Amino acid sequence: DETLARQLVELGYRGTGERVKREDFEARKAAIEISRLAERAQQKFSSLLQL
């Protein structure tokens, strides 16, 4: 489906011929989002320490 394809591209996934089940995609997406949030929190914390 087109929405899923767009989300995969947004996550940086490039086709290798591997099919991804919806639940695997959602798990990968959640892991990436958690990583992004942790990185942002670390950046904010670091900037506060520099004040």
N, C-alpha and C positions, 0 to 999 in steps of 0.2 A: 504494500500500500504506500501511497505517496508520502503520507505523514511520517511513517516509519523510516522511509528512505531519507527524508530530510533530516530527521533526528540522528540517524547514523552518520550522515555527512557532517552535521554540526559537532558530533563527538569525535570527529577525526577518523572514523572507521572507513577504511578503503577495502573494497572487495578483494578477497583472496579465493573466492569460490566457496568459502565456508558459509553455511547457512546458520543464522542465529535465531534461536527461539525467542519469543517475546519475553519470557521470564529471564533468560540470560541477558537480553538486551537491557531490561529494566534494572537488573543487578549491576551491570557494567555502568549504566547511566548513574545509578545511585552512588556507586563507588567513586566515580569521577566527580560528582557534585560534592560529596563529602571531602574529597581531596581539595577541591577548589575553595570550599569554605574554610578548611583548616589553613590553607595557604594565605587566604585573605586575613584571617584572624592573626596569624603569625606576623604578617606585614603591619597590621595595625598595632600590634603589641610592640614590635620593633620601633615603629615611628614614635610611640609614646615614650619609650625608653630614651630616645634621642632628645626629648624636650628638656 
